[in-house]
Amino acid sequence: MVGLCAILITTIGRLLAIYEREGPGDGVGRACWPYVTGMVNQELLLRNEYLAAENWILRGQIKGRLLLSEGEKATLAEIAHRLGRE
């Protein structure tokens, strides 16, 4: 998450500098948003790919079922709900 935050802070700082220098009317800020969102999407896709690979490796090392605490179940359920899963 630190890498993503650093990217966002740096990029938003650059956009604000352009906005202050050029003003809102020229569209420069609007032209930069696809670049910003593309960087964020790429970062999130890489993190997701890493976590999926890590999950696959760990599942191969674990035999049987994991016993989750009520707090762990609640955490997973809340995230699953936000993802639209049941």
Secondary structure, DSSP 8 states (H G I E B T S, - for coil): -HHHHHHHHHHHHHHHHHHHHH-GGGSHHHHHHHHHHHHHHHHHHHHHHHHHHHHHHHHHH--S-----HHHHHHHHHHHHHHT--
